Amino acid sequence: MQQEVENLGALQRRLDISVPAEALAKEVQARLARLARSVKMPGFRPGKVPMKMVASSYGPQVQAEVLNDKIGEAFNAEVSARQLRVAGTPTVAPKAGGDGAQLTFSATFEVYPEISIGDLNAVEVERAVCPVGDAEVDKTIDIMRRQRATMREVERPAADGDRVTVDYKGSVDGVAFEGGSATDFPFTVGQGRMLPEFEAAVRGRLSDSGRFDWGRSGRFPELSEPYAGFHGMVFSEESSVGGFLLRARREGLRDFGACMSPHTAWLILQGIETLPLRMARHVENTRKVVQFLSRQPMVARVGYPELDGHPSQALARQLLPRGCGAVFSFDLKGSRQQGVAFIEALRRWSSWPNSLIDAIARTLSMKSEVALAFRMICSSVAARRGAYAAQRSSAYSRAETIAIAVSPAL
């Protein structure tokens, strides 16, 4: 008898199917008989193993295989008779009850939605046209040429289009800052990926041609002295083509490998695919917060490169046309009590002690009455939240603002 299909939702269906127990038992016996012809067991020749031993060893496995096949045949027959379009694999569960002659199961599955197409005579379709002219062809060819360019060493000053490898260290008032230095950093001159001042300093510099004496001046100990990272190797003595290039190649291969692993490439690809969307949301949220703070009477100044009057506004428009990121700063008017209220009311920060307290400490120079209040606040918050306490100072004077660097976490 044909079973009714139960509707569980928009696309979910449930169907009861039955498998004859007698047919299942016959198929199990037939497969065990075929298996006994070739099965091997200790003490018996192939094909001479008693059927009882074959059934004891392989019976459950054969029965599970036969049951799975019979359920699949019954399910396919039922859905074909009803002309159902099944989406995915059904979930099959046994049902209690029923006589011993039939094994009953419940199959839950989803079907494809029924889509009806209406009258298309009145529909207007706008055809997209993408004209391709000589300018577009030339631009694409130029991009392909640059992507497939081969590099060779030259003995002339660096110019636009050259790929150079440099070591640099950035500092503010003679003090190096975190993330402002790199070793063996490659980039192409003239592409605008580095600061204009940085590229201007690189233009005209010579690459390592193998003729420069790295050890004469004593200014390059990383090349002219034993390097512990490579078992005491002295790169300027080992290389006949240039100590700098030797270290750049060997250290790069050691630290990064010739190519990344497939899993690493996949992880990076997942982040890159959603990076434009996430960054656009970060920038949008930051702009709203900055505009909000600019209208507050207790805020003396907001530092964000997109705002009018910011000293880096022109440079930000040139280097960051899609937004200046999610980091900004603002000066808060007020006294000690107001500073305490601000810190106590701060919410939704996952790592605010690093970004907030360190930024305030750098800005205030820790010499004002407000700075004293700030340290007292930090000490009280640290006792309860594990924040970092600022260092002590012996001299104080009056100040009217607190500069705080924040990262919106909306």
LINVEN-V800288 format. One record per backbone hydrogen bond with DSSP energy under -1.0 kcal/mol. CO is the residue of the C=O (numbers start at 1). NH is the residue of the N-H. If there is no record, write none. Layout:
# LINVEN-V800288
co=CO nh=NH
co=CO nh=NH
This chain:
# LINVEN-V800288
co=6 nh=14
co=11 nh=111
co=12 nh=8
co=13 nh=109
co=14 nh=6
co=15 nh=107
co=17 nh=105
co=19 nh=103
co=20 nh=24
co=21 nh=25
co=22 nh=26
co=23 nh=27
co=24 nh=28
co=25 nh=29
co=26 nh=30
co=27 nh=31
co=28 nh=32
co=29 nh=33
co=30 nh=34
co=31 nh=35
co=32 nh=36
co=35 nh=38
co=35 nh=39
co=39 nh=47
co=41 nh=44
co=45 nh=48
co=50 nh=54
co=51 nh=55
co=52 nh=56
co=53 nh=57
co=54 nh=58
co=55 nh=59
co=58 nh=62
co=59 nh=63
co=60 nh=64
co=61 nh=65
co=62 nh=66
co=63 nh=67
co=64 nh=68
co=65 nh=69
co=66 nh=70
co=67 nh=71
co=68 nh=72
co=69 nh=73
co=70 nh=74
co=71 nh=75
co=72 nh=76
co=73 nh=77
co=74 nh=78
co=75 nh=79
co=76 nh=80
co=77 nh=81
co=78 nh=82
co=79 nh=84
co=85 nh=112
co=91 nh=108
co=93 nh=106
co=101 nh=21
co=103 nh=19
co=104 nh=95
co=105 nh=17
co=106 nh=93
co=107 nh=15
co=108 nh=91
co=109 nh=13
co=110 nh=87
co=133 nh=137
co=134 nh=138
co=135 nh=139
co=136 nh=140
co=137 nh=141
co=138 nh=142
co=139 nh=143
co=140 nh=144
co=141 nh=145
co=142 nh=146
co=143 nh=147
co=144 nh=148
co=158 nh=204
co=159 nh=162
co=162 nh=189
co=164 nh=187
co=166 nh=185
co=168 nh=182
co=170 nh=177
co=172 nh=175
co=175 nh=172
co=177 nh=180
co=180 nh=170
co=182 nh=168
co=185 nh=166
co=187 nh=164
co=188 nh=191
co=189 nh=161
co=195 nh=199
co=196 nh=200
co=197 nh=201
co=198 nh=202
co=199 nh=203
co=202 nh=205
co=205 nh=158
co=212 nh=214
co=220 nh=223
co=220 nh=224
co=221 nh=225
co=223 nh=236
co=227 nh=230
co=227 nh=232
co=228 nh=231
co=233 nh=227
co=234 nh=237
co=234 nh=238
co=235 nh=239
co=242 nh=246
co=243 nh=247
co=244 nh=248
co=245 nh=249
co=246 nh=250
co=247 nh=251
co=248 nh=252
co=249 nh=253
co=250 nh=254
co=251 nh=255
co=252 nh=256
co=261 nh=265
co=262 nh=266
co=263 nh=267
co=264 nh=268
co=265 nh=269
co=266 nh=270
co=267 nh=271
co=268 nh=272
co=269 nh=273
co=274 nh=278
co=275 nh=279
co=276 nh=280
co=277 nh=281
co=278 nh=282
co=279 nh=283
co=280 nh=284
co=281 nh=285
co=282 nh=286
co=283 nh=287
co=284 nh=288
co=285 nh=289
co=286 nh=290
co=287 nh=291
co=288 nh=292
co=289 nh=293
co=290 nh=294
co=293 nh=296
co=296 nh=299
co=298 nh=333
co=301 nh=331
co=303 nh=329
co=304 nh=307
co=307 nh=310
co=310 nh=313
co=312 nh=316
co=313 nh=317
co=314 nh=318
co=315 nh=319
co=316 nh=320
co=320 nh=323
co=328 nh=406
co=329 nh=303
co=330 nh=404
co=331 nh=300
co=332 nh=402
co=335 nh=339
co=336 nh=340
co=337 nh=341
co=338 nh=342
co=339 nh=343
co=340 nh=344
co=341 nh=345
co=351 nh=355
co=352 nh=356
co=353 nh=358
co=356 nh=360
co=357 nh=361
co=358 nh=362
co=359 nh=363
co=360 nh=364
co=361 nh=365
co=368 nh=372
co=369 nh=373
co=370 nh=374
co=371 nh=375
co=372 nh=376
co=373 nh=377
co=374 nh=378
co=375 nh=379
co=376 nh=380
co=377 nh=381
co=378 nh=382
co=379 nh=383
co=381 nh=385
co=382 nh=386
co=397 nh=369
co=400 nh=334
co=402 nh=332
co=404 nh=330
co=406 nh=328
